[in-house]
Every structure is written in structure tokens, then in C-alpha cells.
Amino acid sequence: MISNEDMGASIDSRKMNNKLVFVTLSLDLDNVILAHSETWAIAFGRHFRNVDIYALRIGEVSEQILGEKFECREFGGGTFFRRLVAFIKIMAAVSRIIREHKNIDFVFYHMCPVLAALMAPLIRLTRIRQALWYSHSNISASLNFASKVVNEIYTPIESSFPLELGTKVKVVGHGIDTSQFEKIDFKSERKDIAYLGRISRIKRLETIISAISEITSNRPRLHLIGPVFDIEYKNEIIRHARIMEVVVCFQSEIGKRDVPSILSQYSMFYSGNPRTLDKSAVEAALSGTVILSEDSSILKAFSLDIYWKSQFIEGIPKLEQQIQSIMKMNVQELEALRSSMASTARQRHSLENLSYYICQNLQNQIS
């Protein structure tokens, strides 16, 4: 994970100042799941004179992306014919990158191993440095192949990348625009639990329902915020909650700008899938919402592993024990924990720091 020492020297623009190629799935502010792709492109773009952005879909974008520095191209996709057209566009993009390789410093693939698998092998012939950002438990053939052909892989925590590739994988924390989380009130007394993200089976939401059911009095309510990807799974959750006598509330998607104000209303946040650190969990921590997890690598990302080990001799407690401890805290104790966790999240998961570190690492390799 990035330390303060990694932020020491400034990037030498004389050695790396030409062009970044930023490849992603979607560039669309209306896409709640992937709206942060634009923020990443802008943050990385600060270290380059020009940025070429390639995405399967380009929707609503900000005026900053429409400026002279950025050039956006859409691959498309969907039906068989559209995927065929997209493949032709991808190969055309590869051809363009190869032709312009002397002016290109870096190709960065953001959560798109399929595109990396298609583009990276040919681009590698030019010796342009290529890196993949990946944070998911899913292992696919494209991820296996892409991991072999890119130069480096970046991931937020140890368990967020599912393959064993040694030093090629670098743990650097998440990249969140922390500026929108600066005015947070940590004094909320609402001791409920929030979850933000897709309502899908891989998130294992039944686990937190079972944990809440172990609370004997004043059980907190569970608020599930996000799009339903699996209606059958949603119905299973409702049935399970009814049997466990746990109150579960569903809320549709929320806007990107509303995340800090909404999450800060809750005292606790369930991180979902125990193998990966979701972006929403970092946003919750920045909002002062205490992360609930039995995964030490997730808790370590916010120094919560140290906190829980100081409270429980046997080590990291079970989810129901974490919930009970937080429910028993007074206002001052809870405010102190929330403030400390948010401060740690701001230091370790800043997009500004992450983009700087990756570009600095690149410069050290090409100089």
C-alpha cells in the first residue's frame, strides 16, 4: 500500500510528458457502478500532455473530458454484429497506438481484462509500458492471458487480485476522489447498517442478515442500496430476513454526488464479498461509516484490524460481535472511531496519491 515516502519527489515531466492511453469499460457519469472511470482518467491525465481514452461505451461526460487534452473513442458492443464492429475498432486502435508508439508513454487498462487481452499482445511489440488495474474475485480466461502480457498489475489489497503472480502484482490501495468527503459529520447516532452496490449473489448479503439475527435486543436495520442484478436472489434475501426476523430495506441507485451525505448517516457498512475491497467500502469509510468484515485484509486497509485486536484477545471478532460492540458505544466513542477510520482511508486510498505513485513508478522504469 502507498506510504507517505512514496509521495516524496515530483514527477520529472522531461522524462514522461507525451501521451497516456486510458482503456476502460465505460465513460459515463450516469453509470453509478462505473462513473468513477472518468475521475480516474482525469487524475492520471494530469501527468501527461495528452490522453486518448478508449471505452466500450461513452455516455454523459464532464466538460473537462471534452477539453483539448482528452480525445475519446467508443468501441461499442452488444449484438453479434456490433461486437464484430467493436473488434474491428479495437484492432484499429491497436494499429493507431503502434503507429504513434514513440509519442506514447503508458497504456493503462482500468478493470477491463478482456480489452487488455485483445490489445496488449500487439502493443507489447512496441515496448510501451502497459498496466492493468483489477479488483475482483472472478477469474476468467481473459484475465489469465492479460496478466501474462501486461507489464504490471495494480490492485487495492492482497485478496483483491485472484491470481498468484508474485512481484508483478502491486498492492496500492484504492483510488477515490477524497475531495467530496471533506465535510462529513461523524456525530450521527443512527446505528443501522448500510450496503451500497449491486444486489447479487456474489456479495453474500445473507451473511450479514444472519449476523444481525444474533443480536438479542435493538437489532439494527439493514439498508441495501443499489441496483438489483438478480431478482431471484433478492427474493431469497427477503425470505431469509423474514425467517431471521431482521428488517431489510431496499433503496434504488443513488447519484455519485449523494454518496457521502447518505452513507455518513449510518454507523456501520457491510463490505459484501469477503475476497475483495469494493470502491463503495472505501467511500463508506471516508464517510465515517465503520466497515464490518471478518476479512483481515479488508480491515487492515483502514487499520480496523488493529482496533479489533485491541478489543478482543482472540483476534478479529465475528460480524455479530463487531455489531454488538458498535451498538454499545456512546456518541463520543463512536465519533472517535469513525473519525480515525476516515482519516486512515483518506491517507491510504486517495486517487491523487495512487495516480502519482503509478506514474512515478512508470517514470522510474523508463528513465
C-alpha positions as CSV (number, residue, x, y, z in Angstrom):
1,M,0.0,0.0,0.0
2,I,1.2,3.5,-0.8
3,S,3.1,5.2,2.0
4,N,4.0,8.9,2.5
5,E,7.5,8.1,1.5
6,D,6.2,7.1,-1.9
7,M,5.0,10.7,-2.4
8,G,8.4,12.3,-2.0
9,A,9.8,13.6,-5.2
10,S,7.9,15.2,-8.0
11,I,7.4,13.6,-11.4
12,D,10.0,14.8,-14.0
13,S,7.9,16.0,-16.9
14,R,11.0,16.0,-19.1
15,K,11.1,12.2,-19.0
16,M,7.4,11.5,-19.2
17,N,5.2,14.1,-20.8
18,N,3.8,12.8,-24.0
19,K,0.6,10.7,-24.1
20,L,-1.4,8.3,-21.9
21,V,-3.7,5.7,-23.4
22,F,-6.5,5.0,-20.9
23,V,-8.7,2.0,-21.7
24,T,-11.9,1.3,-19.7
25,L,-15.3,-0.3,-19.9
26,S,-17.5,2.7,-19.7
27,L,-17.1,6.5,-19.6
28,D,-20.5,7.7,-18.4
29,L,-21.4,9.8,-15.4
30,D,-24.9,8.3,-15.4
31,N,-23.4,4.8,-14.8
32,V,-23.5,4.5,-11.0
33,I,-21.2,1.5,-10.9
34,L,-18.5,2.8,-13.4
35,A,-19.0,6.6,-13.1
36,H,-15.6,6.9,-11.4
37,S,-13.8,5.9,-14.6
38,E,-13.8,9.5,-15.7
39,T,-12.4,10.7,-12.4
40,W,-9.5,8.2,-12.9
41,A,-8.9,9.3,-16.5
42,I,-8.7,12.9,-15.3
43,A,-6.4,12.1,-12.4
44,F,-3.9,10.1,-14.5
45,G,-4.2,12.6,-17.3
46,R,-2.7,15.4,-15.0
47,H,0.7,13.7,-15.6
48,F,0.6,13.8,-19.4
49,R,0.2,16.3,-22.1
50,N,-2.4,14.3,-24.0
51,V,-4.8,11.5,-23.1
52,D,-6.5,9.1,-25.5
53,I,-9.5,7.3,-23.9
54,Y,-11.0,4.1,-25.3
55,A,-14.2,2.6,-23.9
56,L,-16.8,0.1,-24.9
57,R,-19.4,2.8,-24.1
58,I,-19.2,6.6,-23.8
59,G,-22.2,8.4,-22.4
60,E,-22.6,11.5,-20.3
61,V,-19.1,13.1,-19.7
62,S,-18.0,16.3,-18.0
63,E,-16.7,19.4,-19.8
64,Q,-13.2,18.6,-18.6
65,I,-13.1,15.4,-20.6
66,L,-14.3,17.3,-23.6
67,G,-11.3,19.6,-23.4
68,E,-8.4,19.7,-25.9
69,K,-6.2,17.4,-23.7
70,F,-8.6,14.4,-24.0
71,E,-9.7,12.5,-27.0
72,C,-12.4,9.9,-26.5
73,R,-13.2,6.9,-28.8
74,E,-16.0,4.4,-28.3
75,F,-15.7,0.7,-29.3
76,G,-19.4,-0.2,-28.8
77,G,-20.8,-3.7,-28.4
78,G,-24.0,-5.6,-27.8
79,T,-25.3,-7.8,-30.6
80,F,-23.1,-10.1,-32.6
81,F,-22.8,-7.6,-35.4
82,R,-22.0,-4.8,-33.0
83,R,-19.4,-6.9,-31.3
84,L,-17.8,-7.6,-34.6
85,V,-17.7,-3.9,-35.4
86,A,-16.3,-3.3,-31.9
87,F,-13.5,-5.8,-32.6
88,I,-12.6,-4.0,-35.8
89,K,-12.4,-0.7,-33.9
90,I,-10.3,-2.3,-31.2
91,M,-7.8,-3.5,-33.8
92,A,-7.8,-0.1,-35.5
93,A,-7.0,1.4,-32.1
94,V,-4.1,-1.0,-31.6
95,S,-2.8,-0.1,-35.1
96,R,-3.0,3.6,-34.2
97,I,-1.2,3.1,-30.9
98,I,1.6,1.1,-32.7
99,R,2.0,3.9,-35.3
100,E,2.2,6.6,-32.6
101,H,4.3,4.5,-30.1
102,K,7.2,6.9,-30.0
103,N,4.8,9.6,-28.5
104,I,3.0,7.2,-26.1
105,D,4.4,6.6,-22.6
106,F,1.8,4.4,-21.0
107,V,-1.3,2.2,-21.7
108,F,-3.5,1.8,-18.6
109,Y,-6.3,-0.8,-18.6
110,H,-8.9,0.0,-15.9
111,M,-10.9,-3.0,-14.9
112,C,-11.1,-4.4,-18.4
113,P,-9.0,-7.7,-18.8
114,V,-10.9,-8.6,-22.0
115,L,-9.7,-5.4,-23.7
116,A,-6.2,-5.9,-22.3
117,A,-6.1,-9.5,-23.6
118,L,-7.1,-8.2,-27.1
119,M,-4.8,-5.1,-27.2
120,A,-1.8,-5.8,-25.0
121,P,0.0,-8.6,-27.0
122,L,0.5,-6.5,-30.2
123,I,1.2,-3.3,-28.3
124,R,3.8,-5.1,-26.3
125,L,5.9,-5.3,-29.5
126,T,6.5,-1.6,-29.3
127,R,7.7,-1.9,-25.7
128,I,5.2,0.7,-24.4
129,R,4.7,0.1,-20.7
130,Q,1.2,-1.4,-20.0
131,A,-0.5,-1.9,-16.7
132,L,-3.8,-3.5,-15.6
133,W,-5.9,-2.3,-12.7
134,Y,-8.1,-5.1,-11.3
135,S,-10.1,-5.6,-8.2
136,H,-12.5,-8.6,-8.3
137,S,-12.6,-12.2,-7.2
138,N,-13.6,-13.5,-10.7
139,I,-11.0,-15.5,-12.6
140,S,-11.5,-15.6,-16.4
141,A,-9.5,-16.8,-19.4
142,S,-9.1,-13.2,-20.4
143,L,-7.7,-12.2,-17.0
144,N,-5.3,-15.1,-17.1
145,F,-4.0,-14.1,-20.5
146,A,-4.0,-10.4,-19.9
147,S,-2.0,-10.9,-16.7
148,K,0.8,-12.5,-18.7
149,V,1.2,-9.8,-21.4
150,V,0.9,-6.6,-19.4
151,N,4.0,-5.3,-17.6
152,E,2.4,-4.7,-14.2
153,I,-0.9,-5.2,-12.3
154,Y,-2.2,-2.9,-9.6
155,T,-4.9,-3.9,-7.0
156,P,-6.2,-2.3,-3.8
157,I,-5.5,-5.2,-1.3
158,E,-3.8,-8.6,-1.3
159,S,-7.0,-10.5,-1.7
160,S,-8.5,-8.3,-4.5
161,F,-6.4,-10.0,-7.2
162,P,-7.3,-13.7,-7.6
163,L,-4.1,-14.9,-9.3
164,E,-0.6,-15.6,-7.8
165,L,1.9,-13.6,-9.9
166,G,4.5,-12.6,-7.4
167,T,6.0,-9.1,-7.7
168,K,4.1,-8.3,-10.9
169,V,1.1,-7.5,-8.7
170,K,1.4,-4.3,-6.6
171,V,-0.9,-3.6,-3.7
172,V,-1.5,0.2,-3.8
173,G,-4.9,0.8,-2.1
174,H,-8.0,2.1,-3.8
175,G,-8.2,5.4,-5.8
176,I,-11.0,7.6,-4.6
177,D,-11.5,11.3,-5.2
178,T,-11.4,12.3,-1.5
179,S,-12.3,16.0,-2.0
180,Q,-16.1,15.2,-1.9
181,F,-15.7,13.6,1.6
182,E,-14.1,16.6,3.4
183,K,-17.2,17.9,5.1
184,I,-18.5,14.9,6.9
185,D,-20.4,15.0,10.3
186,F,-19.3,12.0,12.4
187,K,-21.9,12.6,15.1
188,S,-24.8,10.7,13.6
189,E,-26.5,8.4,16.2
190,R,-28.2,6.2,13.6
191,K,-26.9,2.7,14.4
192,D,-28.1,1.0,11.3
193,I,-26.1,-0.9,8.7
194,A,-25.8,0.1,5.1
195,Y,-24.6,-1.7,2.0
196,L,-24.0,0.0,-1.3
197,G,-23.6,-1.9,-4.6
198,R,-25.1,-4.5,-6.8
199,I,-27.7,-6.8,-5.2
200,S,-26.2,-10.0,-6.5
201,R,-25.4,-13.4,-5.1
202,I,-21.6,-12.9,-5.1
203,K,-22.0,-10.2,-2.4
204,R,-23.2,-12.8,0.1
205,L,-25.7,-10.5,1.7
206,E,-27.3,-13.3,3.6
207,T,-24.2,-13.4,5.8
208,I,-24.8,-10.0,7.4
209,I,-28.5,-10.9,7.9
210,S,-27.6,-14.0,9.8
211,A,-25.1,-11.9,11.9
212,I,-27.8,-9.3,12.7
213,S,-30.1,-12.1,13.8
214,E,-27.6,-12.9,16.6
215,I,-28.3,-9.5,18.2
216,T,-30.7,-10.1,21.0
217,S,-32.1,-6.6,21.5
218,N,-32.3,-3.4,19.5
219,R,-31.3,-5.1,16.3
220,P,-30.1,-2.6,13.6
221,R,-31.9,-2.4,10.3
222,L,-30.1,-3.3,7.1
223,H,-30.3,-0.9,4.2
224,L,-29.4,-2.4,0.8
225,I,-28.7,0.4,-1.7
226,G,-28.2,-0.4,-5.3
227,P,-29.5,-2.0,-8.5
228,V,-30.9,-5.5,-8.3
229,F,-29.0,-7.7,-10.7
230,D,-30.7,-11.0,-9.6
231,I,-34.4,-10.7,-8.7
232,E,-34.4,-14.4,-7.5
233,Y,-31.6,-13.6,-5.1
234,K,-33.5,-10.5,-3.8
235,N,-36.5,-12.7,-3.1
236,E,-34.2,-15.2,-1.2
237,I,-32.9,-12.3,0.9
238,I,-36.4,-11.2,1.7
239,R,-37.4,-14.7,2.8
240,H,-34.2,-15.2,4.8
241,A,-34.6,-11.8,6.6
242,R,-38.3,-12.7,7.4
243,I,-37.2,-16.0,9.0
244,M,-34.3,-14.4,10.9
245,E,-36.6,-11.5,12.0
246,V,-34.3,-8.9,10.5
247,V,-35.6,-5.7,9.0
248,V,-34.2,-5.2,5.5
249,C,-34.9,-2.0,3.4
250,F,-34.2,-1.8,-0.3
251,Q,-33.3,1.5,-1.9
252,S,-32.7,2.1,-5.6
253,E,-29.4,3.6,-7.0
254,I,-28.2,6.9,-5.7
255,G,-26.3,9.6,-7.6
256,K,-22.5,9.7,-7.3
257,R,-22.6,13.1,-5.6
258,D,-25.1,11.9,-2.9
259,V,-22.9,9.0,-1.7
260,P,-21.1,10.9,1.2
261,S,-24.2,12.5,2.6
262,I,-26.2,9.2,2.5
263,L,-23.5,6.9,3.8
264,S,-22.5,9.2,6.6
265,Q,-26.0,8.7,8.1
266,Y,-25.2,5.1,9.0
267,S,-22.9,3.8,11.8
268,M,-21.9,0.6,10.0
269,F,-21.3,-0.7,6.5
270,Y,-21.2,-4.3,5.3
271,S,-18.4,-4.8,2.7
272,G,-20.0,-7.7,0.9
273,N,-17.8,-10.2,-0.8
274,P,-15.0,-11.0,1.6
275,R,-12.4,-11.5,-1.0
276,T,-12.3,-8.0,-2.5
277,L,-12.3,-4.4,-1.3
278,D,-15.1,-2.7,-3.2
279,K,-14.8,1.0,-4.0
280,S,-18.1,1.5,-2.1
281,A,-16.4,0.2,1.1
282,V,-13.7,2.9,0.8
283,E,-16.4,5.6,0.2
284,A,-18.2,4.3,3.3
285,A,-15.0,4.6,5.4
286,L,-14.4,8.1,4.1
287,S,-17.9,8.9,5.1
288,G,-17.1,7.7,8.7
289,T,-19.2,4.5,8.4
290,V,-17.5,1.7,10.3
291,I,-16.6,-1.2,7.9
292,L,-17.9,-4.7,9.1
293,S,-15.9,-7.6,7.8
294,E,-14.1,-10.7,9.1
295,D,-11.5,-10.5,6.4
296,S,-8.3,-9.2,7.9
297,S,-7.0,-7.7,4.6
298,I,-10.1,-5.6,4.3
299,L,-10.0,-4.4,7.9
300,K,-6.2,-3.8,7.5
301,A,-7.0,-1.3,4.7
302,F,-8.5,1.0,7.4
303,S,-6.4,-0.1,10.4
304,L,-9.5,-1.6,11.9
305,D,-7.7,-4.9,12.3
306,I,-5.5,-3.2,15.0
307,Y,-8.6,-1.7,16.6
308,W,-10.5,-5.0,16.9
309,K,-7.4,-6.9,18.1
310,S,-7.1,-4.3,20.9
311,Q,-10.6,-5.0,21.9
312,F,-10.7,-8.8,21.6
313,I,-7.9,-11.1,22.9
314,E,-8.8,-13.9,20.4
315,G,-8.3,-11.6,17.5
316,I,-10.7,-10.2,14.9
317,P,-14.2,-10.8,16.2
318,K,-17.2,-12.3,14.3
319,L,-19.6,-9.9,12.5
320,E,-22.2,-10.1,15.2
321,Q,-19.6,-9.2,17.9
322,Q,-18.5,-6.2,15.8
323,I,-22.1,-5.1,15.6
324,Q,-22.7,-5.5,19.3
325,S,-19.6,-3.6,20.2
326,I,-20.6,-0.6,18.0
327,M,-24.2,-0.7,19.3
328,K,-22.8,-0.4,22.8
329,M,-20.6,2.7,22.1
330,N,-21.6,6.1,23.3
331,V,-21.6,9.1,21.0
332,Q,-18.1,10.2,21.8
333,E,-16.6,6.7,21.4
334,L,-18.3,6.1,18.1
335,E,-17.4,9.6,16.8
336,A,-13.7,9.0,17.6
337,L,-13.6,5.6,15.8
338,R,-15.4,7.0,12.7
339,S,-13.1,10.0,12.5
340,S,-9.9,7.8,12.9
341,M,-11.1,5.4,10.3
342,A,-12.0,8.1,7.8
343,S,-8.6,9.8,8.3
344,T,-6.8,6.5,7.6
345,A,-8.9,5.9,4.4
346,R,-8.1,9.4,3.2
347,Q,-4.3,8.7,3.6
348,R,-4.3,5.3,2.0
349,H,-6.9,5.4,-0.7
350,S,-6.6,8.8,-2.3
351,L,-6.8,8.8,-6.1
352,E,-4.3,11.7,-6.3
353,N,-1.7,9.6,-4.4
354,L,-2.4,6.5,-6.3
355,S,-2.2,8.1,-9.8
356,Y,1.0,9.8,-8.7
357,Y,2.6,6.6,-7.4
358,I,1.8,4.6,-10.5
359,C,3.1,7.3,-12.9
360,Q,6.2,7.8,-10.7
361,N,6.8,4.0,-10.8
362,L,6.5,4.2,-14.6
363,Q,9.0,7.0,-14.8
364,N,11.5,5.1,-12.8
365,Q,11.3,2.2,-15.3
366,I,11.6,4.2,-18.5
367,S,14.3,6.6,-17.3
